[in-house]
Every structure is written in C-alpha cells, then in structure tokens.
Amino acid sequence: MEFIQNSWYVAGWSKEFSRELTKMTILGENIVFYRTEAGAVAALEDRCPHKLLPLSEGRLIGDDVQCGYHGVTFGCDGNCVRVPGQSVVPKSAYVRSFPIFERHNIVWVWMGDEDKADEALVFDLPELSSPDYAPHQGNPLHYESNYLNVADNLCDPAHVSFVHPTTLGNPEMEDLPIESEINDDGVVITSRWTRDAPPVGIFQALANFKGNVDRWQYYIMTVPNVAVIDFGSADVSENITYERRAEGVHIYAIHFLTPVDEYRTIDRWMHVRNFALDDKAIGGNMNDLFNVAFAEDKVILEAIQVEERRPSTRRPLRIAIDKGSNLYRRRIDELIKLERSTEDKNLTATN
C-alpha cells in the first residue's frame, strides 16, 4: 500500500517521549524516538546499518544512540560518531534522521523528503491557544484497520444515529440531508444541521438543556490525516447559526490519524471545549463518554477490515451519504500520484 510521505504525522503526545528509547512504526517505517538532554525530541531510523539490530535495543549515551550489538553509535542527526575498534567511519555508517516539530503538547514527525519539511504546514487550530477554550488529550486509540477506513468514519455524520445511538446520535437525525464539499485547500467538509430535536446523549450529560436543541455537525478532514469534528448544541430559542456557534455548547473533537502499516492505525484524539473551563474533572468525564462511542467505532471498523481482506466478486455499494469519504479518497489518490510523478521526474533527471 502507498502512503502520502510528504506530510506531518503525529508521533504522539509530548508526555509519551522521555530519555528512554521509544520504538514506533509509522507508514511501515520503524523509528526510535527520544528526548535529548536539552529536551528536544529526536527521531532516527530504528535499524543499525551494521547487523540491522534495532537501535531501540541499544542505549542512550548523552544525545547519541549506541547499538546494543557492537556499539556503533549515532548522533541525533543520524550521522555515525563512533565505530568501536577503528578510527575510520565508513560513508555508509549513518541512519535516517526524521524532522520533528512540537507544539500544543503534540509531537509531529515528517515522513517524506526532508527538504520539503515545512513547519508552516503543521496543522493548527486557533482555539488551541484561546483562553475561551480548554483542550484535553484522550488516550490513543489502536485500530486493527486501514487508516482510510478510519478516515471514512471521520467524514461521515450519518453513521452516528446507528453506531452511537446513546451518545452522539438519535433517531431524529437519520434522514436529514448531508452536505459535502472540498474547498480550495483540499479540505473535505461534510456537514449536517439538526433543528428542534432532543439533545443527544453526550449533551444530555454535559449541558442542562430544558427542551429541544439545534445541533450542528461539521466533519472537517485535512488530508491526509487530521479530522476536526466541530459540533455542538444550543437551545432552539437562540436560533443559533454557524457563525454564532460559540454561544452554544461547542466542542471540537480532533483526531490525528497515524497509519502504522496497511492494516493498523493509531488515532490520537483530543477535545477542545468552550464550557466548564476551570473544571478539571470534566475532561475525564468527557473522555469516558467519548470512549463509549469510540469503542463502538472500533467494532465496526475492525469488522470491515476483516471483510476487506476476504475475496469478493462484487464492488462495494455506494450511496449518497458517501460523498464526503469519496472526496477524501479521491484527494488521497491525487496526492499519491503527484508524489509518485515527482519522484519519477527526479529519478529521470539524476540518470
């Protein structure tokens, strides 16, 4: 399977990285992460070029990683700094070093051409820095599922009535129209409004609504790997609009998808809310509510993955509500083809 390489992917929350060597697999690549003595995160190819032992089986010496087999040692830039028993360092004694960017307690890694690693391309959301909103990081979700299937789920407001009937959906939403578009920046936006209906389970638990509400759902997918679900509710009497949604109970659920390989995905998610800003317990309470829904997603997505790996004689049925995920997958295909053609041109130019 091909992945988009020239992109920033979330390696983990900042708290996941320390002076311990931490092994991860991203896009099928094994990488070892650690913090330098100055506190910066470093990321190296997790394979010594000598006998191929993973460097994560070695140890840190200052900011250098020493292979646990014969002591060949690499700096955080990937260059070899020591070969025991000889003074000459072979030209082939190096490992790949991956660009890292850290912000909002999130560590990003660039998986593609290092010369194209532009920090301006790292996803950001203004509310993450706003005093009017409170962020809270959840626990990583490990899916035995292709990231494309996980992304489909995050482009799809329609599934919540059927998969999450007690938390995120209700019967009143089942037949409501869904709008899907892709903007000039290649961001896929799928949206739906539910007017004058009972609040769904999560808002019944979090807000003191006395009657019916107006509810919005905007599923905003930044290709290839960041989904922002902008959703909330307000009392019907407020006649809420999208521009005024901060006046209601407003939540961003942000999902950072990191493909491990063709069949596994890590979804690191967080929420950003505009209510109960000083209530330290509310973040954990919301985690509990969201985890019920995410467990329901996990069952669905992993069952789909099992079926996809079985032989089939027919193509999957496509219906109107699939437009958002279709736009997403089309954009993924376009970017992969663009990367491939650029690589082919560069290869031709060097030969």
Secondary structure, 3 states (H helix, E strand, C coil): CCCCCCCEEEEEEHHHCCCCCEEEEECCEEEEEEECCCCCEEEEECCCCCCCCCHHHCEEECCEEECCCCCCEECCCCEEEEECCECCCCCCCECCECCEEEECCEEEEECCCHHHCCHHHCCCCHHHHCCCCEEEECCCEEECCCHHHHHHHCCCHHHHHHHCCCCCCCHHHCCCCCEEEECCCCCEEEEEEEEEECCCHHHHHHCCCCCCEEEEEEEEEECCCEEEEEEEEEEHHHCCCHHHHHHCEEEEEEEEEEEEECCEEEEEEEEEECCCCCCHHHHHHHHHHHHHHHHHHHHHHHHHHHHHCCCCCCCCCCCHHHHHHHHHHHHHHHHHHHHHHHHHHHHHHHC
